[in-house]
Amino acid sequence: MWMDATFIGHISVDMVTRGGEMRKAMGGTVVYGSVAATKHGYRSSIISKVGRDFPDEYLIYLSRLGIDISGIKVSNKPTTKFKLVYENSERKLYLLSKCEDISSFDLTSRFIEGHVVLIGPLIGEISLDAIKYISTKAELAALDIQGFVRKVNPDKSITLQPMENALTAIGLVDIVHAELSEAETLVGTNNPEKAGKNLVEAGTKIALVTMGENGAYIVTREESFYVPAAKPSRVVDLTGSGDVFTTVFTLEYHKTRNLKRAAAMAAAAVSFLIEKEGISGLRPRWQIRRRAEYILRELQQTKETSEDQEKTN
């Protein structure tokens, strides 16, 4: 039986500069997420807005992957474009243009009702009304908070600063993902476990706080645990890591309702992603499961050690 996943947010065109070389690529949470979902056996749909300048070949590419692109509307405003400059391990981000916002009027029940919905704003383009509508219709709703903590400066550079409605948005969804720096911007602590607890206190059921190669914390009202990062064979491109972690965790949790299995699968999926450039590193579910088993065993050993220590005390 097919399950449905819908991804909402802007598709971007990214101008990536690394080592003096520049390349153009399609980007956005909805792109990385929808492709990952198809590889996990979900029927993927995208709700987005792009400009008339958006390359047709990108839409053809997504369609050929089996993703429903009928929810992508063409706007008179230009496509959302970013400039990404990588210097050593640092990344500088600039907003070159922003497409039309996405409101509740752009959503239709056939894409939302009974679906797993992943909300992936890039630069504040999804209205609170849209998120409220999703929260009442979706079977499971997840939010990547990045688009709610970005400020565009006069020189077009982007720095972290929470929007006024960020915490309200968190309280409307089941799962929230934030990178540690984003979580710190929102809740004022760089302790990942504490940051996750603060996000849960804001109203979400599950908080995912990721720390790149340093792993992640999964936090609910009942428990919290650390998830180590899976080791890739090499590191080529870190772009989309948070998007894929959030997507795979959400879909696996939807299937199994098992937090640790979902977290292990998410970490394993990211380790494959970063071994290649762009979305070419995404792997099918069966392949990810093999690498995830190592993480699951480590999580189980950690749990058993903690239980033994509690008995000793």
C-alpha positions in Angstrom: 0.0 0.0 0.0 1.4 3.4 -1.0 1.7 6.1 1.6 1.6 9.8 0.7 4.1 12.5 1.7 3.7 16.2 0.8 6.5 18.8 0.9 5.8 22.5 1.2 8.2 25.4 0.7 10.1 27.2 -1.9 12.3 25.3 -4.4 15.4 27.4 -4.8 18.2 27.9 -7.4 21.5 27.8 -5.6 24.6 29.4 -6.9 27.3 27.4 -5.1 30.9 28.7 -4.9 33.6 26.4 -3.6 37.3 26.6 -4.1 37.0 29.4 -6.7 34.5 27.3 -8.8 30.8 28.0 -9.1 28.0 25.7 -10.0 24.2 26.1 -10.2 21.9 23.6 -8.5 18.3 23.1 -7.5 17.9 23.3 -3.8 15.4 23.5 -0.9 14.0 21.2 1.7 11.2 20.1 -0.6 13.6 18.8 -3.2 15.9 16.8 -0.9 12.9 15.6 1.1 10.7 14.6 -1.8 13.4 12.6 -3.5 14.3 10.9 -0.2 10.6 10.0 0.3 10.3 8.3 -3.1 13.3 6.1 -2.2 11.4 5.2 1.0 8.3 4.0 -0.9 6.2 7.1 -0.4 4.3 8.9 -3.1 5.8 12.4 -3.0 4.1 15.7 -3.9 5.5 19.2 -3.8 3.6 22.4 -3.1 5.8 25.4 -4.0 6.1 28.6 -6.1 8.7 29.3 -8.6 9.3 32.2 -11.1 9.1 32.1 -14.9 12.9 32.0 -14.7 12.9 28.6 -13.2 14.6 26.0 -15.5 12.1 23.6 -17.1 14.7 20.8 -16.9 14.5 20.9 -13.1 10.7 20.3 -13.2 11.2 17.5 -15.8 13.8 15.9 -13.6 11.5 15.9 -10.5 8.6 14.5 -12.5 10.8 11.7 -14.0 11.7 10.7 -10.4 8.0 10.1 -9.8 7.3 13.2 -7.8 3.9 15.0 -8.3 4.8 18.5 -9.3 1.2 19.6 -10.1 1.2 21.7 -6.8 4.1 23.9 -8.1 2.7 27.2 -9.2 4.5 29.7 -11.5 4.6 33.2 -10.1 5.4 36.5 -11.7 8.0 37.0 -9.0 11.4 35.6 -9.6 12.4 32.2 -8.3 14.0 32.1 -4.8 17.8 32.2 -5.4 20.6 31.8 -2.9 24.4 32.3 -3.2 26.3 29.9 -1.1 30.0 30.6 -0.5 32.1 27.8 1.1 35.4 28.8 2.6 37.1 26.0 4.5 34.4 24.6 6.8 32.4 27.8 6.8 29.4 28.7 4.7 28.1 32.2 3.9 24.6 32.5 2.6 23.1 35.3 0.5 19.5 35.8 -0.7 19.5 37.0 -4.3 15.7 36.9 -4.9 12.6 35.6 -3.2 9.5 34.2 -4.8 5.9 34.7 -3.8 4.8 33.5 -0.4 2.7 30.4 0.2 -0.6 30.9 2.1 -3.4 28.6 3.1 -5.2 29.5 -0.1 -2.4 27.7 -2.0 -3.1 24.4 -0.2 -5.7 21.8 -1.3 -7.0 19.0 0.9 -6.0 16.3 -1.6 -2.3 17.1 -0.9 -2.7 17.5 2.9 -5.6 15.4 4.3 -4.3 12.0 5.6 -0.8 12.7 4.3 2.6 13.0 6.1 3.4 16.7 5.5 6.8 18.2 5.8 7.0 22.0 6.0 10.3 23.3 4.8 10.4 27.1 4.5 13.7 28.6 3.3 13.1 32.3 4.1 9.8 32.9 5.9 7.6 32.1 2.8 5.0 29.9 4.5 2.3 31.7 6.4 1.1 30.8 9.9 -2.4 30.3 8.5 -1.0 27.6 6.1 0.7 25.8 9.0 -2.5 26.0 11.1 -4.5 24.4 8.2 -1.9 21.7 7.8 -2.0 20.9 11.5 -5.7 20.2 11.3 -5.6 18.0 8.2 -2.3 16.1 8.1 -1.8 12.7 9.6 1.6 13.7 10.8 3.2 17.2 10.4 6.9 18.1 10.6 8.6 21.5 10.4 12.1 22.4 9.6 12.6 25.6 11.5 15.4 27.1 9.3 13.0 29.5 7.4 11.8 31.0 10.6 15.2 32.0 12.0 16.8 33.7 9.0 17.3 37.5 8.7 18.3 39.1 5.4 20.7 42.0 5.9 21.2 45.1 3.7 24.1 43.4 1.9 21.8 40.4 1.2 23.7 38.2 3.6 21.7 35.9 5.9 22.2 35.7 9.6 20.2 33.9 12.3 17.4 35.8 14.0 14.0 34.3 14.9 10.8 35.7 13.4 8.0 36.7 15.8 5.8 33.7 14.9 8.5 31.1 15.1 7.5 29.6 18.5 3.9 29.7 17.5 4.7 27.6 14.4 6.5 25.1 16.6 3.5 24.6 18.7 1.3 23.6 15.7 3.3 20.6 14.5 4.2 17.1 15.7 7.9 17.1 14.8 10.4 20.0 14.7 13.9 20.0 13.4 16.5 22.6 14.2 20.3 22.7 13.8 21.9 23.5 17.1 22.8 27.1 16.0 19.1 27.6 15.0 17.8 26.1 18.2 20.2 28.3 20.2 18.8 31.4 18.3 15.3 30.4 19.2 15.6 29.2 22.8 18.8 30.7 24.1 20.9 27.7 24.9 23.6 25.8 23.1 23.1 22.7 25.1 21.4 20.4 22.5 19.4 18.3 24.9 18.1 21.4 26.8 17.3 23.1 23.5 15.3 20.1 22.5 13.4 20.2 25.8 12.6 23.9 25.3 11.3 23.2 21.8 9.0 20.5 23.2 7.9 23.0 25.9 6.9 25.3 23.0 4.3 22.7 22.0 5.8 20.2 19.6 5.8 16.5 20.4 9.2 15.6 19.1 12.3 17.8 18.7 15.2 16.9 16.5 18.4 18.9 17.3 21.2 18.1 14.8 24.9 18.8 15.2 26.4 17.6 11.9 29.2 15.2 12.5 28.6 15.4 16.2 25.3 13.6 15.9 21.8 14.6 17.2 19.5 14.7 20.1 15.9 13.4 20.0 13.7 14.9 22.7 10.1 14.2 23.7 8.2 14.9 26.9 8.9 11.4 28.1 12.5 10.8 27.0 15.6 12.2 25.3 18.6 10.4 23.8 21.7 11.1 21.8 22.1 9.7 18.3 25.7 9.3 17.0 26.4 10.3 13.4 26.9 7.4 11.0 30.4 7.3 9.4 30.4 8.0 5.7 33.1 6.6 3.4 34.0 10.1 2.5 32.5 13.7 2.8 31.8 15.5 -0.5 28.7 17.7 0.1 26.9 18.5 3.3 24.0 20.3 1.6 20.6 18.9 2.5 21.8 17.0 5.6 19.2 18.5 7.9 16.4 18.1 5.2 17.2 14.4 4.8 17.5 13.8 8.5 14.1 15.4 9.1 12.4 13.6 6.2 13.7 10.1 6.9 13.1 10.4 10.7 9.5 11.6 10.1 8.7 8.8 7.5 10.3 6.1 9.6 8.5 7.3 12.7 5.2 7.4 10.7 5.8 3.7 9.7 7.1 2.3 13.0 6.3 4.7 15.8 9.8 3.8 17.1 11.9 6.8 17.9 15.3 5.1 18.0 14.8 3.2 14.8 13.6 6.4 13.1 16.7 8.3 14.4 19.1 5.5 13.3 17.6 5.5 9.8 17.8 9.2 9.6 21.5 9.3 10.6 22.3 6.5 8.2 20.5 8.3 5.3 22.5 11.4 5.9 25.8 9.5 5.9 25.0 8.2 2.4 23.8 11.6 1.2 27.1 13.5 2.0 29.2 10.9 0.2 28.2 12.5 -3.1 27.2 15.8 -4.6 23.6 17.1 -4.3 20.8 14.5 -4.2 22.9 11.8 -6.0 23.9 10.4 -2.6 20.3 9.5 -1.6 19.8 5.7 -1.2 16.8 3.4 -1.1 15.5 2.3 2.3 16.8 -1.3 2.1 20.4 0.0 1.7 20.1 2.6 4.5 18.8 -0.1 6.9 22.1 -2.0 6.8 24.0 1.0 8.0 21.3 2.0 10.5 21.6 -1.4 12.3 25.1 -0.4 13.6 23.6 2.8 15.1 20.6 0.9 16.6 23.0 -1.5 18.3 24.9 1.4 19.8 21.7 3.0 21.0 20.7 -0.3 22.6 24.1 -0.7 24.3 23.8 2.9 25.7 20.4 2.2 27.1 21.5 -1.1 28.8 24.6 0.7 30.3 22.3 3.5 31.7 19.9 0.9 33.2 22.8 -0.9 34.8 24.2 2.3 36.3 20.7 3.1 37.7 20.5 -0.3 39.3 24.0 0.1 40.9 23.0 3.6 42.3 
